[in-house]
Amino acid sequence: MATLHELNINCFDTFPELETRRLRLRQVTLSDVPAIFKMRSEGRNFQYTTKLPHKSIEEAEVLVSSMIDGYSNKQMLPWALETKDTQEFVGAFGLLNIDQSSSKAELGGELNLSHWGRQFATEACQMIAEYAFDRMNLHRLYAQVNPDNRSVVYYLEKFGFEKEAHHKDFAFVKGSYWDLAVYALINPAH
């Protein structure tokens, strides 16, 4: 019989700031709205997502407010990524859809287009996964991805995520049906 690995909800008492060799991961705030709008208005960022580019700064304000509310409700941990040396905003990553009853969360995020190819996503995801497993005691992390997004699939597999499902014609997006793949990683300490 399996044992439920309870989520450490003390992680929500104070927002956890994390650091990698080159990045500081801090709480997303309303001051990030202009940078998030810039990132979210670049069309190439949405080539493989069901999201559409933002057309107004108000859309970014709504998104950031929902991230702040998600943290307050213990449903997400949204981190802004900034370089340690220049404090430049490079993206937003986080644990989404945190399910305390099953001790699982979705890993997701995006990088500003000007920072693609610099391994920032690798650093951030590795740190977030370590935090999720070691500090929060999550049992399972999962990611949902368009299987045509080969770079994300590559990184998930590199981290040890295993493909669990491939849903054909999962969503009608931007004029065609898209598939969805689900990848997951189980806490190695469980």
C-alpha positions in Angstrom: 0.0 0.0 0.0 1.4 3.4 -1.0 1.9 6.2 1.6 0.8 9.7 0.9 3.7 12.0 1.0 2.3 15.2 2.5 3.2 18.5 1.0 5.1 20.8 3.3 2.7 23.8 3.3 5.1 25.8 5.4 6.7 26.7 2.1 3.9 29.1 1.6 4.6 31.1 4.8 7.3 33.2 3.1 7.9 33.2 -0.6 11.0 31.1 -1.3 13.7 33.0 -3.1 16.2 30.7 -4.9 19.5 31.1 -6.6 21.5 29.3 -9.2 24.9 30.0 -10.5 23.6 32.8 -12.7 20.0 33.5 -11.7 18.0 34.7 -8.9 14.4 33.3 -8.7 12.2 35.7 -6.8 8.4 36.3 -6.4 6.6 37.7 -9.4 5.3 41.2 -8.5 3.3 43.9 -10.3 6.6 45.7 -11.1 7.2 42.8 -13.5 4.2 43.7 -15.7 6.2 45.6 -18.3 8.8 42.9 -18.7 6.1 40.2 -18.8 4.2 42.1 -21.4 7.3 42.4 -23.5 8.0 38.7 -23.2 4.3 37.8 -23.8 3.9 40.0 -26.8 6.7 38.3 -28.9 5.0 35.9 -31.3 7.8 33.3 -31.4 7.3 32.6 -27.7 3.9 31.1 -28.6 4.8 29.0 -31.6 4.1 25.8 -29.5 1.6 27.0 -26.9 -2.1 27.3 -26.9 -1.6 30.9 -25.6 -1.9 33.9 -27.8 0.5 36.9 -27.6 -0.6 39.7 -25.4 -1.9 42.8 -27.2 -2.1 45.1 -24.2 -0.3 45.8 -21.0 -3.6 45.1 -19.2 -3.4 41.5 -20.2 0.0 41.2 -18.5 -1.5 42.9 -15.4 -4.3 40.3 -15.3 -1.7 37.5 -15.6 0.5 38.8 -12.9 -2.4 39.4 -10.6 -3.6 35.8 -11.1 0.0 34.6 -10.3 0.0 36.6 -7.1 -3.5 35.3 -6.2 -2.4 31.7 -7.0 0.4 32.0 -4.5 -1.9 33.5 -1.9 -4.3 30.6 -2.4 -1.4 28.0 -2.2 -2.1 26.9 -5.7 1.1 28.1 -7.4 4.7 29.3 -6.8 5.5 31.8 -9.6 9.1 32.9 -9.8 10.5 35.7 -11.9 13.9 34.9 -13.2 16.5 37.6 -13.2 20.3 37.6 -13.9 22.3 37.9 -10.7 24.8 40.2 -12.3 22.5 42.8 -14.0 19.1 42.0 -12.3 17.6 41.8 -15.9 14.3 39.9 -16.1 14.7 36.9 -18.3 11.5 34.9 -17.8 9.0 33.4 -15.4 8.8 29.8 -14.3 6.9 28.1 -11.5 5.0 25.3 -9.9 1.4 25.5 -11.2 -1.8 23.7 -10.3 -0.3 22.6 -6.9 -2.5 19.7 -5.7 -2.0 19.2 -2.0 -4.2 16.2 -1.8 -2.0 14.2 -4.3 1.3 16.0 -3.6 1.9 17.0 -7.2 2.4 20.1 -9.3 2.9 21.2 -12.9 6.2 22.7 -13.9 5.9 25.5 -16.4 7.4 28.7 -17.6 8.7 30.8 -20.4 11.8 32.8 -21.3 12.2 36.2 -22.9 13.1 35.5 -26.5 16.4 37.4 -26.2 17.5 34.8 -23.6 16.8 31.6 -25.5 19.8 29.3 -26.0 21.6 30.5 -22.8 20.6 27.5 -20.6 18.6 29.7 -18.2 15.6 27.4 -18.4 17.8 24.4 -17.5 19.2 26.2 -14.4 15.8 27.4 -13.3 14.0 24.1 -13.8 16.7 22.1 -12.0 16.5 24.5 -9.0 12.7 24.5 -9.0 12.6 20.6 -9.1 15.1 20.4 -6.3 13.0 22.8 -4.2 9.8 21.0 -5.1 11.1 17.6 -4.0 13.5 18.5 -1.2 11.8 21.4 0.5 8.1 21.0 -0.4 8.2 17.1 -0.4 6.1 17.0 -3.6 5.7 13.4 -4.9 5.2 14.2 -8.6 6.1 17.0 -11.0 4.5 17.0 -14.5 4.7 19.1 -17.6 2.3 19.4 -20.5 3.9 20.2 -23.8 3.2 20.3 -27.5 5.2 17.3 -28.7 6.4 19.3 -31.7 8.3 21.5 -29.3 11.5 19.4 -29.6 13.7 21.6 -27.4 11.3 21.4 -24.4 10.9 17.6 -24.9 14.7 17.3 -25.0 15.1 19.2 -21.7 12.3 17.3 -20.0 13.9 14.0 -21.0 17.3 15.3 -20.0 16.0 16.0 -16.5 14.6 12.5 -16.2 11.0 13.2 -17.0 9.2 10.3 -18.6 6.5 10.5 -21.2 3.3 9.3 -19.7 0.7 10.2 -22.3 0.3 11.5 -25.9 -3.2 13.0 -26.5 -4.1 13.2 -30.2 -6.0 16.3 -31.3 -6.2 17.5 -27.7 -7.1 21.1 -28.5 -8.2 23.2 -31.4 -5.8 26.0 -31.5 -4.9 28.7 -34.0 -7.0 27.0 -36.7 -5.9 23.4 -36.3 -5.9 20.5 -33.8 -2.9 20.1 -31.6 -1.5 17.1 -29.7 -0.5 17.3 -26.1 2.2 15.2 -24.4 2.4 14.7 -20.6 5.8 14.1 -19.0 6.3 13.4 -15.3 9.1 13.0 -12.7 8.6 11.2 -9.4 10.5 12.4 -6.4 13.5 10.1 -6.2 13.4 10.1 -2.4 9.9 8.5 -2.4 
